[in-house]
């Protein structure tokens, strides 16, 4: 029976899509290019004059080219660029100097050499509520919206971009409420189910359609008169004991927060072959990138900023208290988002590794060469490939030649509350992510937080001597925070620490209706 349901729904969806599609005369627009990731990667190398890149290390310790995990040789250039010294060698001693002189220098270097520049003009996004539903998260009533953000493609209709997100807000607290945007895969938490009477109508109609499609099914339904092909999902059980380990979304809703799950792939594909599609391809009108064009991390951050634009139209949301969260590659994107869009008030950065909070200069686990290879280069600007170059028109470069590093990316978030989260290798948060390198970067970023009147981790800023605290020892007294939980490649175990810390920093108190 299931296949008939799928066939029926598929037919309806196809008919709807066909009815809404208007043919486009492609001859009026620049040719939409299609490349494999390897072809696009080769084109970028050619633009940069690179003839050979150093291969990235293997994550398998048994391989001959396995990644370094020896701390004694992990720091080929231990002296980091000074976040508080300008390019002309001038010491930054006031907040005014930071905002007017040094911060713009650092941001420009990140845009040019690492993450790419967002074009000065990007298309407008029009948000539509595809579904609005009243549901429950745990025992809390919520309003849940499945939203679609259509990106204006009138300048290049050969590419269609529709941003997918789900927004969930609690209904039992006085608003407006803070919201945490989470990079991930959106789904309504517990869709409302039809009443028994409505279910009977659905089943009666659906049986008629199935019999019309295949008359032999009438005999089947006659043999099983009580059978219903469409059934209700299990609803919330308010008599069950509360879970001992509630999910991050349950914790947020219970604390009076809303949350939004934003789908990165609906903004920009997570591969090099997609760089002539998505928002990057749309703005470039189907052409390959230039070396300082934005990569996927900035594109995902751009999408989060457009979600925040929508929030500014919703009176139920406190747009001065919107946060950004992500894990792994999405942790990289969350940190980049926080650094470049100062409207975001707080961040939770989970297990982000290279390209996120871990120092690029370090040769421990994941390397610059890893991010410059054809599997991950699309996250970054094309210029980033220069720092994995073995042979080129300009010679060779390494991560030590980068004008900026991740401590300065964290510093761009200052003085806003920024929580760096990791797990442990024994549970799956691999050494590849270089937890120590992230801790060093967080330590070094503290000088900027303190200059701006915020509190850092509360230890010295000597990143070469400070030791990472024991697991489950959170450094949470300031606007810059660190905690390594005892779980795997996730930040879920740190939500019980993050939420009260964020409430304190944002001065938010849940008030029941």
Secondary structure as UniProt FT lines:
FT   HELIX           2..20
FT   HELIX           26..28
FT   HELIX           37..48
FT   STRAND          50..53
FT   TURN            61..62
FT   TURN            64..65
FT   HELIX           71..73
FT   TURN            76..77
FT   TURN            83..84
FT   TURN            87..88
FT   HELIX           95..97
FT   HELIX           98..102
FT   HELIX           103..110
FT   HELIX           111..115
FT   STRAND          125..137
FT   TURN            138..139
FT   STRAND          140..151
FT   TURN            154..155
FT   TURN            157..158
FT   STRAND          162..170
FT   STRAND          177..183
FT   HELIX           196..213
FT   TURN            215..216
FT   HELIX           217..223
FT   TURN            224..226
FT   TURN            238..239
FT   HELIX           248..254
FT   TURN            255..256
FT   STRAND          258..262
FT   HELIX           264..266
FT   HELIX           272..276
FT   HELIX           278..283
FT   TURN            284..286
FT   TURN            291..292
FT   HELIX           296..311
FT   TURN            312..313
FT   TURN            315..316
FT   STRAND          317..327
FT   HELIX           329..340
FT   TURN            342..343
FT   STRAND          346..350
FT   TURN            355..357
FT   TURN            360..361
FT   HELIX           368..372
FT   TURN            374..376
FT   HELIX           377..379
FT   HELIX           382..388
FT   STRAND          389..392
FT   TURN            393..394
FT   HELIX           399..401
FT   HELIX           406..411
FT   TURN            412..415
FT   STRAND          417..422
FT   HELIX           425..427
FT   HELIX           431..433
FT   HELIX           435..451
FT   TURN            452..453
FT   TURN            463..465
FT   TURN            471..472
FT   STRAND          480..484
FT   HELIX           492..494
FT   HELIX           495..506
//
